[in-house]
């Protein structure tokens, strides 16, 4: 018989003093800074308290959904007001010099499929002038981390994660 030090045992087989298996860590994301509050609100019923944390990253994106340049700040603000009237609140007006100045960005995505899904959702909301195009940029993202996850909590987290399209629930790095 070989005695193995506890530190060498796999985490899932370790036991606490009460005999229960040690719980793991899951992270859910990634979310834009604007979407993080909505995701945190979805987790509120779980009463996670100090077990909930954030991990901030930067992700390279390759596609965006946008309304092409409107030529002036005033025209862009008018279009922004139209978006608000359609309950579209996740956008920003591009102000940097260049061909996209005064365009409205409606989201940046890693895949064309995700961008097309966002475009379809916007079309359902009544947005008709948006389009998908390639865009290489780095955007800040947030992963919500939940520590002390047991099987029951993992099941509830999976149910919540399914409610936000494009999100992923995975083990913490």
BELKA-V584348 format. One record per helix or strand of 3 or more residues. SS is the DSSP state (H for helix, E for strand). FROM is the first residue (numbers start at 1). TO is the last residue. If there is no record, write none. Layout:
BEGIN
SS,FROM,TO ; SS,FROM,TO
END
This chain:
BEGIN
H,6,8 ; H,11,13 ; E,24,31 ; H,33,46 ; H,49,51 ; E,52,67 ; H,73,85 ; E,104,109 ; H,112,124 ; E,130,149 ; H,151,162 ; E,168,171
END
